[in-house]
Amino acid sequence: MVDKTAIPQGDKLTDRVLARLDLLVQSGYCTAQELDMKVKTKLKMLPELDALNAIDEINAVPRAEIRNFGSYFMGILNRYMRDAIYSELTI
């Protein structure tokens, strides 16, 4: 669920989001290169909780089912962005 009062992270990802991304890489789920600037820029646009939830959501998908990690993750992030915009419109 999107928090209507939450604000985007801004210029930098929060420490919690960076730590969660690092766990994805350290676990072998993805490479640091797959977490490119497009992904990180989109994550910065989300509130911290939404970014963490998106990371958890992709981590829950078996890696063998993902052909293109970047595109798949961007799809999840775009959905969170749409949910955030929709919730703002319905305030």
CORRAZI-V224589 format. One record per helix or strand. SS is the DSSP state (H for helix, E for strand). FROM is the first residue (numbers start at 1). TO is the last residue. If there is no record, write none. Layout:
# CORRAZI-V224589
{{SS;FROM;TO} {SS;FROM;TO}}
This chain:
# CORRAZI-V224589
{{H;15;26} {H;37;45} {H;48;59} {H;63;65} {H;69;89}}
